[in-house]
Amino acid sequence: MLNQITCPNCQTTFNAEVHQVIDVGQNPQLKYELLNGALNVFVCPNCGMSGQMATPILYHDPENELFMVHVPMELDLGPDERQQLIGRLVQEVMDQTPPEERRGYMLQPQEIISYQTFMEKILETEGITPEMIARQRKQAELLQTLATADKDVVDHLLEERADEIDEAFFAMLRSMIEAAQQQGDDDRLLRLINLQARLYRETEIGQELEQRQAALRKFQQEVRKEDALTPKMLVTHVVEHSDDPGTVDALVSMGQQAFNYEFFSLLTEEIERRAKQQDKEGAKQLTQLRQRLLEMRKEMEEQSQRILQQANETLQTILNADDKAAAIQENVGRIDDTFMYVLNALIAQAEQQGQTQRVNQLQEVQDLIMEEAEKQVPPQIRLINRLLQAETEAEQRTILEENQNMVTPELAQMLNALAEEVTSDGQAGQAQEIAGQIRKLQAMVEARM
């Protein structure tokens, strides 16, 4: 549902989507949005400030018979108001659940006071135990200490707490490095990069990960050299690292386009070749690997089908709605790359079949999504887009005059970062031209500050 809120920064009033009922049986996607911190998040259309809304949440997972409610303390509800609110949410779940699927546990939800405990109970259904969460907290604390401590302290910690340094620890470290890069914190970035290099050298898991990265780089280099990714190429690298499941999985993930029937045919040929050479152990190892990869392939296909089915269901919900714009706002969390792929594919199919009415319906949805996406873009980005689309420098100056309140050091920094990104990602000639236009805008902004 849509809820009217007031931005705590600029006091602008606007509508934001709020989910107070998360029924995993009805909409599993909401669970993962909640776990990822993407649910009940607002973005001010005026100043771009974002944050999480304090709202009651009733969570229902029928498969695990988990039925609980969290009401934030900051809402400051009295006992009667609290119970009325919970009763309304319970009734909403009951109304959405067919009579034959209603169970006794749904009559009284478990009230969870702490939001942390609430999230931990959901994570447990994913196989993530409180012990695992506690370990992650300890790892985060260790990483923060290592990032700021002197050499003697680092030496001591690496020896005393070596068991806490695993793949998850390195993933946290990479996230911190990326954050330091984005923030332009060169001192912190250098310390983190040096720490990472030391951990690669001095820890067992670091050495394994470095070898895995070397294998992936070698694979990437061959793909670039041949300017093509083939099943034969993928099989060669997978067989080379068949004794390292982590590297094999990373190679398959990177080479998914070649992970097909031909890949398995070539892998079978390699198994038969080794059997003929009396390499029984090698043939056995590759046979076990083939079985594991077949199961992985099946799981990937099933997951893809589920994702495509969900995208189709979301699209049909929007198409069948009387108010399509409102339906898009209600389902904005489910509109992702897969959804847009399905939508574009259906438009192309309808055009090919000459179904003009169908094309118009689908394009209307596409246009409304673009409008909604534009609303979600922070105002500084919208301003930059307008400036880049302006045909003359005079028009750009007029736009800046009309938006003088947004001509700030932050806007200049965003333009600078955008120019650097275009230069590093684009083709030389075209990228330099676009970067030059952005640099001119940056100079105009800095001159008006």
C-alpha positions, 0 to 999 in steps of 0.5 A: 500500500502507499503511505504518505510520509514527510521527508525528515530532511527537507519536509517534502510530503510524498507517497511511498510504498509500505509493506506491513504484511509479508506472506512468503506463501503469497509473495516470496520475493518480499522475504528477500527484499526484507533480508536485503534491506530493500523493503519499506525504503523511501527516497525523497523526490525533492532532496534525494534523502533515503531511509527505512520507514518504521512500520509494523510487520506481520511475517508469515512463512507457511512452510515453516509455520512461522507467524510473527509480528514486530511493532517498532517501539518508536511508534509509541502505541498503547496496548489497545492500539497495538492489539487492534493493529495486530488484529487487523494485520492477522485478519488481512492474512486470513482473508488472503489465505484459502480456508483449507490452508488456514492453521491454528498457529495463525490465530495468534502471532508471536510478538517480537520486540527486537527487530534484530531477533525478528530478522534472525528468526527469518534467517534461520529459515534460510539455514542461517543460525544465530551462531553464524550471525554471531560469527559474522559480527565477530568477523566484522569487528575483527576486520575493523580492528585490522584495518586500523591497528598497527603491525604488532596488533595485526600480527597478534590477531592474525595468529590468535583469530586465524579461524575467523578468516574465511571466504566471507571475511574476504567478501567483507574486506572487498566491500570495504575496499569498494566503499573506500574507493567510492568515498575517495578515502585514499588513506583508508583504501591503501591500508585495506589493499595492503591488508588484503595483500598480506592476508592473501600471502599469509593465510591458507584461505587467502592463498586458495582464493588467490589461486582461484583468482589466477585461474579466473584471470587465465580463463578471461584472458583466453576468452578475450584472446579468442574473442569467443567463449566456447564449451570446449574452452570451458571444459578445458579449464574446468578439467584443469581445476577439477580437484577444486570445487570452488574454482570449478563453480566460479568458472561455470558461473563466469562461463554460463553461456557455454554451460550447455549440452555441448559442454557435457558432451565434451566432458563425457568424451574426456571421461571416456578418454581417461578410462581408455588410458586406464586412468581410473581415478581420473575418470572417476573424479570427472564422473563425480564432477559431471554428476554434480554439474548436471545437478547444478545445471538442473537447479539453475534451469529450475531457478530461471523458470521460477524467475521468468514465471514470477516476472510473467505473473507480475506483468499480468497483474499490471496488465489486468489492473484498472489503474496500471500506474498504481499497480506498477507502484505496488509491484515496483520491487518486482520490476527488475532486469528479468521483468524488463527482458520478458516485457521487451520480448513480448513487445517484439513478439507482438510486433512480429505477429502484427498484434497492434492492440497487444503492442500498445498495451505492453508499450503503455506498461513500458512507458509507465515503468519509465515514468516511475523509474524517473521518479525514483532517480535522485534529483541530482541525477535528474538534473544531470540528465537534463543538462546532458540532453540540453542542445546548447550551452545557453540552455544548460545555463538556464537550467542551472539558474532554475535549479541554483539550490542544487548547484553544490559541491556534491553535484560537482563531485557527481559530475567528476565521478561520472566523467571518470566512469565514462572514461574508464568504461567506454570506447576511447573516442566516444568516451572522451567526447562524452567525458569532455561534455561532462567536464564542461558541465562540472566547470559550469557548476563549480563557477556558479558555486 
